[in-house]
Amino acid sequence: MKKVLREKQSLEKRRAKYYLVDLWNDNMSADFDTVMLVRLAKRHPDCHEEYQFALIKDGDDKAIRFMKKEDLKDLWKDFTTFKMFGKAYRSHFSYWFAHWCAFQMTALNFGIWKPKYLLHDIEKPWKLLISRDYSKVQESHRKNHKHHTEYGLEHGWDKMDWEAAVIDWECSRFTKQAAQMDARETLEALVSKPKWHPYEKIIREGVEPILYRHGI
C-alpha cells in the first residue's frame, strides 16, 4: 500500500502544472484566472519590485518563484531533461535525436516553430551510415544548411535562416557537454574567431534583432 501511495505521489508531482505570469503587465483585459494569479503573487512576502515574473505551482499558494527577465533563458532547463553528450558521441543516432528534440522544444518556446524544422539535420544520421568520418559529414552539412554561417559564407548571407541559427545555438547547451552557452554567448564566441571576425557586422545584423526579441 505504501508503495502504491509513493507511486501516486510521484505521478502527481510529474503532472504538476506551473503558471508563468508577468507582474509588470497591467493588462485589464487579461482573463480572470491570470488576474487572480498576479494578485496572489503580489501578496507573497518574497515579491519585490525588481522581479517581473512569477512562476506559480498549481494548487500550492506558497510555491512561488520570482524571476527577472534575464532569468527566463534558463527556466526551460529546469523543467526539461536531456541526456548530455560528449564530442565522442556526436556521431551517434541518439545524439542526433536528442539534439532534434531540443531544437524543436526551443523553437516552440520562442514561438517561431515552422513545419520545415521537422527536417532539422535529418540527413546527418543517414550520411553517417555511409561515412563514419563525422568531421567530413559535419563540414558538408554546415556548408549546405542555412542555419550555419558556413552556408552564408558559401552561398550568400542573404540566404541565411538566422532564426534557425539562433535556435540551433540556444538549444546546444541542452545536449552538448562542451557547448554550455546560450545563443548570445555563442554569437560573441563566434565573431571573436579570426575566420568570422571580418563578417562580424553581417552576422550581428542577422542575429541580434532575434536575440533582443526573445530576451537573450
N, C-alpha and C positions, 0 to 999 in steps of 0.2 A: 504493500500500500504506500509506503514512504517513497519507494522508487517511482511509482506512478505519479505521485504528487510532485516530486522533483522534476520529472519529465514534463509535466503540465506547466510548472512554473517556468521552466527553461523555454518552452514553446511560446508562452505568453510574452516572455522577455524579448524573444526574437521578433515577435509580431508587434511589438510596441510601436505606436505612432508618435512622430515628433512634428511640431509645427514651428516654422521659422517666421517670425513677424518683424516688421520694420517699425521701430518705436518712433522714428522721426517723421514718418509719413502720416500727416493729419488728413487722410482721405475720408471724408464723412460719408462717402458712398460705399465704403467697404461693407462686406457682409457682417451680420450680427455676431457670428462666431469669432471673426477676426477682431472686431472691436472689443469683445469681451476678453480675448487673449491678451491684447495690448494693455487693457486696464489691469488684468491680473499681473502682468509682468511689471508694470509701473508701480504697483503696490508692494513689490518684493523688496526687502531691505537691502539687497545687493545691487539694485538698479541705480545707476549713476548716469549723469548727463553724457559722459564720453562714450557710452555704449549705444550703438544704433540698432543692434539686432538682439532678439531674444529667441533662444531655442527652448521650446516647452514640450515636455513629455506629456502625452495624453493621459489623463486620469491621475496625475500627480502634481498638485499645485506647487510643491516645493522643488520639483526637479526642473529648475530653470537655469539655463546657461546664457550669460550675457557676452556679447562679442562686438568688436569694432569691425568696420568694413574689411580691413586688411586680414582679419581672422577667417573670413569666409573661404578663402582659397584653399585652406586646409580642412575645411569642415567635412567634405565628402570623404576624405581619407579616414576620418574617424568612424564612418559608417560603412565603409567598403573595404573588403579584404581581398587582396590579390596575392598570389604567390610571387615572391621576388626571385629574379633570375640573374645569375652572374653572366659574364660575357661568354663563358664556355657553353652555355645552354641556349644562346640566341639562335642557333641553327635548328633547334628542336621545334616540333609542331606545337608542343604545349606552351612554349614561349609565345609563338605567333598568336595562338588563340587567346592567351591571357592579354596580350597587347591589343588585339582586336576588340575584346570586351571593354578594356579600359578606354580605348578610343571612342567607342560607341557611347559609353557612360558619360565621358567628358563632353562630347558633342551635345548630348541630351541635356546635361546640366547647364550648359551655356545657352541652350535654346536655339542652336544653329545646326541641328542634325539634318542631314539630307539623305534620301534613299541611296545615292551613289556611295555613301560611306560604308554601306554593307559590303562593298567590294574592296575595302581598305586593305592594301598589302596582300590581296588574295592570291597573287601569283607566286609569292615567295616560298611557301612550303612545297609547291609543286616543282619549282626550279631547283630546290634543294634536293629533290629526289633524283634529279638528273646530275646536278653538280654538287658535290659535297663541300666545295670551296665557298664558305659563307662570305668571305671578303669580296669575291667576284660577283656573287649574286647581289650583295648589298650595293656594290658600286653601280651595277647595271640598273638596279631598282631606283636608286637615287637620281640617276640621270634621266629616267623615263617616267617619273611620277611627280605631279605638280605640287605636292606638299613638301618637296625638298628643294633647298636652294641650289643644289647641283642642276636641277631641271631648269631653273631660271637662268642660270649661267649658260646652259647649253642651248636652250630654245627661246629665250627672251623673258625678261622679268614681267612683262605684261601678261604672260600666260600662267603665272603662278597662282595657286589656290592658297592664299595667305591664311584664310580661316582654317583650312585643314592643317596647315603648317603649325599654327598656334595650338590646335587641338593635339596634334602629334607631340609637340614639345611639352604641353601641360600634362599629358597623361603618362609620359615616360617614367615619372617618379613612382608610379603605382606598380611597375613591374621590373624596372631596371635598377639593380643594386648600385651600379656605377653612375647612374644619372638621376640623382636625387635633387633635381632642380625643377622649379616651375618654369612656365613659358618666358617670363620676364628675365629670369636668371639665365636661361638658355640663350636668349637673344644677346644679352651682354657678353656671355662667353663666346658666342659665335663671332660677333663683329670685332672682338679683340684679337682674333686669329689673323695672321698675315694674309692668308688666302682670301678672306672675306672682308677685311678692313677697307679695301678700295670701293666696296659696294655697300658700305655701312648706311649711307643716306637712303639708298633704294630699299634696302631691307627694313630699315626703321619706318619708312613711309608706308610700307605694306603691312607691317606687323603692329606698330604701336597704336593705331586707332582701334584695333581689335582688342588689344590688351587693356586700354583705357575703358572701352565699352563694358568689359567684364570685370573691371576692378582688379586686374593682375599687376 
